[in-house]
Amino acid sequence: MLMCVALGFSSGLPLYLLFQLLPAWLRTEGLTLKTIAAFAFVQLPYTWKFIWAPLMDRYSLMAQLGRRRSWILAMQLALFVCIVSLGLFHPKLDIGLIALLSTLIALFSASQDIVIDAYRREILHDDELGLGNSIHVNAYRIAGLVPGSLALILADHLPWAQVFFIVGLFMLPGIGFTLWAQEPASQRAPSTLIASVVEPFKEFIGRSGWQHAAWVLMFILFYKLGDSMATALATPFYLDMGFSKTDIGAIAKGSGLLMQIAGAFIGGLWMLKLGIARGLWVFGVIQALVILGFAWLAHMGPFVEISASARSLLAVVIGLEAFGVGLGTVAYVAYMARETNPMYTATQLALFTSLSAVPRSVFNALTGTMVEHFGWERFFYVCTLLAIPGLLMLVKVAPWPSASARLNP
């Protein structure tokens, strides 16, 4: 469980840097919303990571560390170097180099996630999956405090180069825990590279047929689409509403983090009674409805003067949305774990999590144009509607249990 904390933090830090700190930096330096939204494309490695996941299932970089830990350590070291280097450039003068470094951060982060997901699955017994994944998700969210809160506050007082250096230092605890941990007693590595590519997909399709497999993949793609698009430009949205970077760091990110943790914790306990299927239904509806809070904030703003009531409104809206996301994420992650065969952990989880990253890395690139066309308020109404298809797919992949099934959730 301690490793779930350490690796969850290490996994979340680079993603939140790309998702929260990078847009704030670019917006502060005067780049347009279209340019900032286009940076969502640098996150494409999260979408395509299942392509190279078999390599990480088949080979080990350092025999003395083991197959899983050697890959994790290599990716953590690469992330540290890239994050620190990012602050050495200026967005208006070196946008190409910044895009390249951002893409490398996404590539190394996605690769780290492949192995961390497999490592976590292999060190946890089946009866520990719920607790372990909940702890991982919460640590993942806590990591968002560094680029999404601390770094924004520091940016009001320090040069950006120092800000990125400080953010990079937060990779060091994960590196230390990776060196300290033990290699899991995992399944043997595939005998050949071809076997590591073919067998996971063959097992997944053959388990319940190709039609069910297709529904599962489509559901994973669309379940969090609305929420992902609604929060794609969250930091620029807060800035456009008149809030300072300190307001965003201290109020929005702090309130959001606490409520995400509360949502994940309550969701984990609630799912003991609901089960995964009903949890996906209940939490999915809540997750969709809380997007409307952003539309309410957009309707009230932009604020000429940031008063205490404006800050309170921001905290309430972000807190409700974060709570809904915390609930939905617990059920979502538990569902993906349930659909994974422990024999092919890295590749199958990489496939599922790659699809879950498509909205963030592909559809989110459209959000800048959508905001400029619709305006902030109508944009959030559209995002609420985009949450509906994923809910409808539950009829196929996780129908509401019958009365007899509820006796044995």
Contacts in CASP RR format, 6 or more apart in sequence:
PFRMAT RR
TARGET T0000
AUTHOR 0000-0000-0000
METHOD contacts of the structure
MODEL  1
MLMCVALGFSSGLPLYLLFQLLPAWLRTEGLTLKTIAAFAFVQLPYTWKF
IWAPLMDRYSLMAQLGRRRSWILAMQLALFVCIVSLGLFHPKLDIGLIAL
LSTLIALFSASQDIVIDAYRREILHDDELGLGNSIHVNAYRIAGLVPGSL
ALILADHLPWAQVFFIVGLFMLPGIGFTLWAQEPASQRAPSTLIASVVEP
FKEFIGRSGWQHAAWVLMFILFYKLGDSMATALATPFYLDMGFSKTDIGA
IAKGSGLLMQIAGAFIGGLWMLKLGIARGLWVFGVIQALVILGFAWLAHM
GPFVEISASARSLLAVVIGLEAFGVGLGTVAYVAYMARETNPMYTATQLA
LFTSLSAVPRSVFNALTGTMVEHFGWERFFYVCTLLAIPGLLMLVKVAPW
PSASARLNP
1 128 0 8 1.000
1 131 0 8 1.000
1 132 0 8 1.000
1 135 0 8 1.000
2 177 0 8 1.000
3 119 0 8 1.000
3 120 0 8 1.000
3 123 0 8 1.000
3 177 0 8 1.000
3 181 0 8 1.000
4 120 0 8 1.000
4 124 0 8 1.000
4 132 0 8 1.000
4 133 0 8 1.000
4 135 0 8 1.000
4 136 0 8 1.000
4 139 0 8 1.000
5 135 0 8 1.000
5 136 0 8 1.000
5 139 0 8 1.000
6 139 0 8 1.000
6 173 0 8 1.000
6 174 0 8 1.000
6 177 0 8 1.000
6 178 0 8 1.000
7 72 0 8 1.000
7 116 0 8 1.000
7 119 0 8 1.000
7 120 0 8 1.000
7 136 0 8 1.000
7 139 0 8 1.000
7 174 0 8 1.000
7 177 0 8 1.000
7 178 0 8 1.000
8 116 0 8 1.000
8 136 0 8 1.000
8 139 0 8 1.000
8 140 0 8 1.000
8 143 0 8 1.000
9 139 0 8 1.000
9 140 0 8 1.000
9 142 0 8 1.000
9 143 0 8 1.000
9 170 0 8 1.000
9 173 0 8 1.000
9 174 0 8 1.000
10 76 0 8 1.000
10 112 0 8 1.000
10 116 0 8 1.000
10 143 0 8 1.000
10 171 0 8 1.000
10 173 0 8 1.000
10 174 0 8 1.000
10 175 0 8 1.000
10 177 0 8 1.000
10 178 0 8 1.000
11 109 0 8 1.000
11 112 0 8 1.000
11 113 0 8 1.000
11 116 0 8 1.000
11 136 0 8 1.000
11 140 0 8 1.000
11 143 0 8 1.000
12 109 0 8 1.000
12 140 0 8 1.000
12 143 0 8 1.000
12 144 0 8 1.000
13 79 0 8 1.000
13 143 0 8 1.000
13 144 0 8 1.000
13 146 0 8 1.000
13 147 0 8 1.000
13 167 0 8 1.000
13 168 0 8 1.000
13 170 0 8 1.000
13 171 0 8 1.000
14 79 0 8 1.000
14 83 0 8 1.000
14 105 0 8 1.000
14 106 0 8 1.000
14 108 0 8 1.000
14 109 0 8 1.000
14 112 0 8 1.000
15 46 0 8 1.000
15 109 0 8 1.000
16 143 0 8 1.000
16 144 0 8 1.000
16 146 0 8 1.000
16 147 0 8 1.000
16 148 0 8 1.000
17 83 0 8 1.000
17 105 0 8 1.000
17 147 0 8 1.000
17 167 0 8 1.000
18 39 0 8 1.000
18 42 0 8 1.000
18 43 0 8 1.000
18 102 0 8 1.000
18 105 0 8 1.000
18 106 0 8 1.000
18 109 0 8 1.000
19 43 0 8 1.000
19 360 0 8 1.000
20 144 0 8 1.000
20 147 0 8 1.000
20 148 0 8 1.000
20 234 0 8 1.000
20 235 0 8 1.000
20 253 0 8 1.000
21 147 0 8 1.000
21 148 0 8 1.000
21 151 0 8 1.000
21 152 0 8 1.000
21 167 0 8 1.000
22 39 0 8 1.000
22 102 0 8 1.000
23 36 0 8 1.000
23 39 0 8 1.000
23 233 0 8 1.000
23 235 0 8 1.000
23 236 0 8 1.000
24 148 0 8 1.000
24 152 0 8 1.000
24 155 0 8 1.000
24 235 0 8 1.000
24 236 0 8 1.000
24 239 0 8 1.000
24 245 0 8 1.000
24 248 0 8 1.000
25 91 0 8 1.000
25 155 0 8 1.000
25 160 0 8 1.000
26 35 0 8 1.000
26 36 0 8 1.000
26 39 0 8 1.000
26 91 0 8 1.000
27 33 0 8 1.000
27 36 0 8 1.000
27 235 0 8 1.000
27 236 0 8 1.000
27 239 0 8 1.000
28 155 0 8 1.000
28 239 0 8 1.000
28 245 0 8 1.000
29 90 0 8 1.000
29 91 0 8 1.000
29 92 0 8 1.000
30 91 0 8 1.000
30 92 0 8 1.000
31 91 0 8 1.000
31 92 0 8 1.000
31 95 0 8 1.000
33 233 0 8 1.000
33 236 0 8 1.000
33 368 0 8 1.000
33 371 0 8 1.000
33 372 0 8 1.000
34 368 0 8 1.000
34 369 0 8 1.000
34 372 0 8 1.000
35 95 0 8 1.000
36 233 0 8 1.000
36 236 0 8 1.000
36 368 0 8 1.000
37 232 0 8 1.000
37 233 0 8 1.000
37 364 0 8 1.000
37 365 0 8 1.000
37 366 0 8 1.000
37 367 0 8 1.000
37 368 0 8 1.000
37 369 0 8 1.000
38 365 0 8 1.000
39 99 0 8 1.000
39 102 0 8 1.000
40 232 0 8 1.000
40 360 0 8 1.000
40 361 0 8 1.000
40 362 0 8 1.000
40 364 0 8 1.000
40 365 0 8 1.000
40 367 0 8 1.000
41 361 0 8 1.000
41 362 0 8 1.000
41 365 0 8 1.000
42 99 0 8 1.000
42 102 0 8 1.000
42 103 0 8 1.000
42 105 0 8 1.000
42 106 0 8 1.000
43 106 0 8 1.000
43 357 0 8 1.000
43 360 0 8 1.000
43 361 0 8 1.000
43 364 0 8 1.000
44 103 0 8 1.000
44 106 0 8 1.000
44 361 0 8 1.000
44 362 0 8 1.000
45 103 0 8 1.000
45 106 0 8 1.000
45 107 0 8 1.000
45 109 0 8 1.000
45 110 0 8 1.000
45 111 0 8 1.000
45 361 0 8 1.000
46 106 0 8 1.000
46 109 0 8 1.000
46 110 0 8 1.000
46 113 0 8 1.000
46 353 0 8 1.000
46 354 0 8 1.000
46 357 0 8 1.000
46 360 0 8 1.000
46 361 0 8 1.000
47 354 0 8 1.000
47 355 0 8 1.000
47 357 0 8 1.000
47 358 0 8 1.000
47 361 0 8 1.000
47 362 0 8 1.000
48 110 0 8 1.000
48 354 0 8 1.000
49 110 0 8 1.000
49 111 0 8 1.000
49 113 0 8 1.000
49 114 0 8 1.000
49 350 0 8 1.000
49 353 0 8 1.000
49 354 0 8 1.000
49 357 0 8 1.000
50 347 0 8 1.000
50 350 0 8 1.000
50 351 0 8 1.000
50 354 0 8 1.000
52 111 0 8 1.000
52 114 0 8 1.000
53 114 0 8 1.000
53 346 0 8 1.000
53 347 0 8 1.000
53 350 0 8 1.000
53 351 0 8 1.000
54 190 0 8 1.000
54 193 0 8 1.000
54 196 0 8 1.000
54 197 0 8 1.000
54 200 0 8 1.000
54 346 0 8 1.000
54 347 0 8 1.000
55 193 0 8 1.000
55 196 0 8 1.000
56 67 0 8 1.000
56 71 0 8 1.000
56 111 0 8 1.000
56 114 0 8 1.000
56 115 0 8 1.000
56 118 0 8 1.000
56 346 0 8 1.000
57 118 0 8 1.000
57 189 0 8 1.000
57 190 0 8 1.000
57 196 0 8 1.000
57 200 0 8 1.000
57 344 0 8 1.000
57 346 0 8 1.000
57 347 0 8 1.000
58 189 0 8 1.000
58 190 0 8 1.000
58 192 0 8 1.000
58 193 0 8 1.000
58 196 0 8 1.000
59 67 0 8 1.000
59 189 0 8 1.000
60 66 0 8 1.000
60 67 0 8 1.000
60 70 0 8 1.000
60 71 0 8 1.000
60 189 0 8 1.000
61 70 0 8 1.000
61 71 0 8 1.000
61 74 0 8 1.000
62 70 0 8 1.000
62 73 0 8 1.000
63 70 0 8 1.000
65 73 0 8 1.000
65 183 0 8 1.000
66 183 0 8 1.000
67 183 0 8 1.000
67 186 0 8 1.000
67 189 0 8 1.000
68 115 0 8 1.000
68 118 0 8 1.000
68 119 0 8 1.000
68 122 0 8 1.000
68 183 0 8 1.000
68 184 0 8 1.000
68 186 0 8 1.000
69 119 0 8 1.000
69 178 0 8 1.000
69 179 0 8 1.000
69 181 0 8 1.000
69 183 0 8 1.000
71 111 0 8 1.000
71 112 0 8 1.000
71 114 0 8 1.000
71 115 0 8 1.000
72 112 0 8 1.000
72 115 0 8 1.000
72 116 0 8 1.000
72 119 0 8 1.000
72 178 0 8 1.000
73 175 0 8 1.000
73 178 0 8 1.000
73 179 0 8 1.000
75 108 0 8 1.000
75 109 0 8 1.000
75 111 0 8 1.000
75 112 0 8 1.000
75 115 0 8 1.000
76 112 0 8 1.000
76 171 0 8 1.000
76 174 0 8 1.000
76 175 0 8 1.000
76 178 0 8 1.000
77 175 0 8 1.000
78 104 0 8 1.000
78 108 0 8 1.000
79 105 0 8 1.000
79 108 0 8 1.000
79 109 0 8 1.000
79 112 0 8 1.000
79 168 0 8 1.000
79 171 0 8 1.000
80 168 0 8 1.000
80 171 0 8 1.000
80 172 0 8 1.000
80 175 0 8 1.000
82 101 0 8 1.000
82 104 0 8 1.000
82 105 0 8 1.000
82 108 0 8 1.000
83 105 0 8 1.000
83 164 0 8 1.000
83 167 0 8 1.000
83 168 0 8 1.000
83 171 0 8 1.000
84 164 0 8 1.000
84 165 0 8 1.000
84 168 0 8 1.000
85 101 0 8 1.000
86 98 0 8 1.000
86 101 0 8 1.000
86 102 0 8 1.000
86 105 0 8 1.000
86 164 0 8 1.000
87 160 0 8 1.000
87 161 0 8 1.000
87 163 0 8 1.000
87 164 0 8 1.000
87 165 0 8 1.000
88 161 0 8 1.000
89 97 0 8 1.000
89 98 0 8 1.000
89 101 0 8 1.000
91 98 0 8 1.000
106 361 0 8 1.000
110 357 0 8 1.000
113 350 0 8 1.000
113 353 0 8 1.000
114 346 0 8 1.000
114 349 0 8 1.000
114 350 0 8 1.000
115 346 0 8 1.000
117 345 0 8 1.000
117 346 0 8 1.000
117 349 0 8 1.000
117 350 0 8 1.000
117 353 0 8 1.000
118 186 0 8 1.000
118 345 0 8 1.000
118 346 0 8 1.000
118 349 0 8 1.000
119 184 0 8 1.000
120 132 0 8 1.000
120 133 0 8 1.000
120 136 0 8 1.000
121 129 0 8 1.000
121 337 0 8 1.000
121 340 0 8 1.000
121 342 0 8 1.000
121 345 0 8 1.000
121 349 0 8 1.000
122 184 0 8 1.000
122 185 0 8 1.000
122 186 0 8 1.000
122 187 0 8 1.000
122 342 0 8 1.000
122 345 0 8 1.000
123 184 0 8 1.000
124 132 0 8 1.000
129 334 0 8 1.000
129 337 0 8 1.000
130 268 0 8 1.000
130 271 0 8 1.000
130 334 0 8 1.000
130 337 0 8 1.000
133 330 0 8 1.000
133 333 0 8 1.000
133 334 0 8 1.000
133 337 0 8 1.000
134 264 0 8 1.000
134 265 0 8 1.000
134 267 0 8 1.000
134 268 0 8 1.000
134 330 0 8 1.000
136 333 0 8 1.000
137 264 0 8 1.000
137 326 0 8 1.000
137 329 0 8 1.000
137 330 0 8 1.000
137 333 0 8 1.000
138 260 0 8 1.000
138 261 0 8 1.000
138 264 0 8 1.000
138 265 0 8 1.000
141 257 0 8 1.000
141 260 0 8 1.000
141 261 0 8 1.000
141 264 0 8 1.000
141 326 0 8 1.000
142 257 0 8 1.000
142 261 0 8 1.000
143 170 0 8 1.000
144 253 0 8 1.000
144 257 0 8 1.000
145 253 0 8 1.000
145 254 0 8 1.000
145 257 0 8 1.000
146 167 0 8 1.000
146 170 0 8 1.000
147 167 0 8 1.000
148 235 0 8 1.000
148 248 0 8 1.000
148 249 0 8 1.000
148 253 0 8 1.000
149 248 0 8 1.000
149 249 0 8 1.000
149 250 0 8 1.000
149 253 0 8 1.000
149 254 0 8 1.000
149 257 0 8 1.000
150 166 0 8 1.000
150 249 0 8 1.000
151 163 0 8 1.000
151 164 0 8 1.000
151 166 0 8 1.000
151 167 0 8 1.000
152 235 0 8 1.000
152 245 0 8 1.000
152 246 0 8 1.000
152 248 0 8 1.000
152 249 0 8 1.000
152 253 0 8 1.000
153 245 0 8 1.000
153 246 0 8 1.000
153 249 0 8 1.000
153 250 0 8 1.000
154 162 0 8 1.000
154 163 0 8 1.000
154 166 0 8 1.000
155 163 0 8 1.000
155 245 0 8 1.000
156 244 0 8 1.000
156 245 0 8 1.000
156 246 0 8 1.000
186 345 0 8 1.000
187 342 0 8 1.000
187 343 0 8 1.000
187 345 0 8 1.000
189 196 0 8 1.000
190 196 0 8 1.000
190 199 0 8 1.000
196 347 0 8 1.000
197 347 0 8 1.000
199 343 0 8 1.000
199 344 0 8 1.000
200 341 0 8 1.000
200 344 0 8 1.000
200 347 0 8 1.000
200 348 0 8 1.000
200 351 0 8 1.000
201 347 0 8 1.000
201 351 0 8 1.000
203 341 0 8 1.000
203 343 0 8 1.000
203 344 0 8 1.000
203 348 0 8 1.000
204 213 0 8 1.000
204 339 0 8 1.000
204 341 0 8 1.000
204 344 0 8 1.000
204 348 0 8 1.000
204 351 0 8 1.000
205 213 0 8 1.000
206 213 0 8 1.000
207 213 0 8 1.000
207 341 0 8 1.000
212 396 0 8 1.000
212 397 0 8 1.000
215 393 0 8 1.000
215 396 0 8 1.000
215 397 0 8 1.000
216 339 0 8 1.000
216 397 0 8 1.000
217 351 0 8 1.000
217 352 0 8 1.000
217 355 0 8 1.000
218 393 0 8 1.000
219 390 0 8 1.000
219 393 0 8 1.000
219 394 0 8 1.000
219 396 0 8 1.000
219 397 0 8 1.000
219 398 0 8 1.000
220 336 0 8 1.000
220 352 0 8 1.000
220 355 0 8 1.000
220 356 0 8 1.000
221 355 0 8 1.000
221 356 0 8 1.000
221 358 0 8 1.000
221 359 0 8 1.000
222 389 0 8 1.000
222 390 0 8 1.000
222 393 0 8 1.000
223 280 0 8 1.000
223 284 0 8 1.000
223 332 0 8 1.000
223 356 0 8 1.000
223 390 0 8 1.000
223 391 0 8 1.000
223 393 0 8 1.000
224 287 0 8 1.000
224 328 0 8 1.000
224 329 0 8 1.000
224 332 0 8 1.000
224 356 0 8 1.000
224 359 0 8 1.000
225 359 0 8 1.000
225 363 0 8 1.000
225 386 0 8 1.000
225 387 0 8 1.000
225 389 0 8 1.000
225 390 0 8 1.000
226 288 0 8 1.000
226 291 0 8 1.000
226 359 0 8 1.000
226 383 0 8 1.000
226 384 0 8 1.000
226 386 0 8 1.000
226 387 0 8 1.000
227 287 0 8 1.000
227 288 0 8 1.000
227 291 0 8 1.000
227 321 0 8 1.000
227 325 0 8 1.000
227 383 0 8 1.000
227 387 0 8 1.000
228 359 0 8 1.000
228 360 0 8 1.000
228 363 0 8 1.000
228 364 0 8 1.000
229 359 0 8 1.000
229 363 0 8 1.000
229 364 0 8 1.000
229 366 0 8 1.000
229 367 0 8 1.000
229 383 0 8 1.000
229 386 0 8 1.000
230 291 0 8 1.000
230 294 0 8 1.000
230 321 0 8 1.000
230 380 0 8 1.000
230 383 0 8 1.000
230 384 0 8 1.000
231 321 0 8 1.000
231 325 0 8 1.000
232 360 0 8 1.000
232 364 0 8 1.000
232 367 0 8 1.000
233 367 0 8 1.000
233 368 0 8 1.000
233 371 0 8 1.000
234 252 0 8 1.000
235 248 0 8 1.000
237 294 0 8 1.000
237 298 0 8 1.000
237 376 0 8 1.000
238 247 0 8 1.000
238 248 0 8 1.000
238 252 0 8 1.000
238 314 0 8 1.000
239 245 0 8 1.000
239 248 0 8 1.000
240 302 0 8 1.000
240 376 0 8 1.000
241 297 0 8 1.000
241 298 0 8 1.000
241 301 0 8 1.000
241 302 0 8 1.000
241 303 0 8 1.000
241 314 0 8 1.000
242 302 0 8 1.000
242 303 0 8 1.000
242 306 0 8 1.000
243 251 0 8 1.000
243 252 0 8 1.000
243 303 0 8 1.000
243 306 0 8 1.000
243 310 0 8 1.000
243 311 0 8 1.000
243 314 0 8 1.000
244 306 0 8 1.000
247 306 0 8 1.000
247 311 0 8 1.000
247 314 0 8 1.000
251 311 0 8 1.000
251 314 0 8 1.000
251 315 0 8 1.000
251 318 0 8 1.000
252 314 0 8 1.000
252 315 0 8 1.000
252 318 0 8 1.000
255 314 0 8 1.000
255 315 0 8 1.000
255 318 0 8 1.000
255 319 0 8 1.000
255 322 0 8 1.000
256 318 0 8 1.000
256 319 0 8 1.000
256 321 0 8 1.000
256 322 0 8 1.000
257 322 0 8 1.000
258 319 0 8 1.000
258 322 0 8 1.000
259 318 0 8 1.000
259 319 0 8 1.000
259 320 0 8 1.000
259 322 0 8 1.000
259 323 0 8 1.000
259 324 0 8 1.000
259 326 0 8 1.000
260 322 0 8 1.000
260 323 0 8 1.000
260 325 0 8 1.000
260 326 0 8 1.000
260 329 0 8 1.000
261 326 0 8 1.000
262 323 0 8 1.000
263 322 0 8 1.000
263 323 0 8 1.000
263 324 0 8 1.000
263 326 0 8 1.000
263 327 0 8 1.000
263 330 0 8 1.000
264 326 0 8 1.000
264 327 0 8 1.000
264 329 0 8 1.000
264 330 0 8 1.000
266 327 0 8 1.000
267 283 0 8 1.000
267 326 0 8 1.000
267 327 0 8 1.000
267 328 0 8 1.000
267 330 0 8 1.000
267 331 0 8 1.000
268 330 0 8 1.000
270 279 0 8 1.000
270 327 0 8 1.000
271 279 0 8 1.000
271 330 0 8 1.000
271 331 0 8 1.000
271 334 0 8 1.000
273 409 0 8 1.000
274 282 0 8 1.000
274 409 0 8 1.000
275 401 0 8 1.000
275 409 0 8 1.000
276 331 0 8 1.000
276 334 0 8 1.000
276 335 0 8 1.000
276 338 0 8 1.000
276 398 0 8 1.000
277 394 0 8 1.000
277 398 0 8 1.000
277 399 0 8 1.000
277 400 0 8 1.000
277 401 0 8 1.000
278 400 0 8 1.000
278 401 0 8 1.000
278 409 0 8 1.000
279 328 0 8 1.000
279 331 0 8 1.000
280 328 0 8 1.000
280 331 0 8 1.000
280 332 0 8 1.000
280 335 0 8 1.000
280 394 0 8 1.000
280 398 0 8 1.000
281 391 0 8 1.000
281 394 0 8 1.000
281 398 0 8 1.000
281 400 0 8 1.000
282 327 0 8 1.000
283 324 0 8 1.000
283 326 0 8 1.000
283 327 0 8 1.000
283 328 0 8 1.000
283 330 0 8 1.000
283 331 0 8 1.000
284 327 0 8 1.000
284 328 0 8 1.000
284 331 0 8 1.000
284 387 0 8 1.000
284 391 0 8 1.000
285 391 0 8 1.000
286 323 0 8 1.000
286 324 0 8 1.000
286 327 0 8 1.000
286 328 0 8 1.000
287 324 0 8 1.000
287 325 0 8 1.000
287 327 0 8 1.000
287 328 0 8 1.000
287 387 0 8 1.000
288 384 0 8 1.000
288 387 0 8 1.000
288 388 0 8 1.000
288 391 0 8 1.000
289 384 0 8 1.000
290 320 0 8 1.000
290 321 0 8 1.000
290 323 0 8 1.000
290 324 0 8 1.000
290 325 0 8 1.000
291 321 0 8 1.000
291 380 0 8 1.000
291 383 0 8 1.000
291 384 0 8 1.000
291 387 0 8 1.000
292 380 0 8 1.000
292 381 0 8 1.000
292 384 0 8 1.000
293 317 0 8 1.000
293 320 0 8 1.000
293 321 0 8 1.000
293 380 0 8 1.000
294 317 0 8 1.000
294 321 0 8 1.000
294 376 0 8 1.000
294 380 0 8 1.000
294 383 0 8 1.000
295 377 0 8 1.000
295 378 0 8 1.000
295 380 0 8 1.000
295 381 0 8 1.000
295 384 0 8 1.000
296 317 0 8 1.000
297 313 0 8 1.000
297 314 0 8 1.000
297 317 0 8 1.000
298 375 0 8 1.000
298 376 0 8 1.000
298 377 0 8 1.000
298 379 0 8 1.000
298 380 0 8 1.000
299 377 0 8 1.000
300 310 0 8 1.000
300 313 0 8 1.000
303 310 0 8 1.000
332 356 0 8 1.000
335 398 0 8 1.000
336 349 0 8 1.000
336 352 0 8 1.000
336 353 0 8 1.000
336 356 0 8 1.000
337 349 0 8 1.000
339 348 0 8 1.000
339 352 0 8 1.000
340 348 0 8 1.000
340 349 0 8 1.000
340 352 0 8 1.000
341 348 0 8 1.000
367 379 0 8 1.000
370 379 0 8 1.000
370 382 0 8 1.000
371 379 0 8 1.000
374 382 0 8 1.000
394 400 0 8 1.000
401 409 0 8 1.000
END
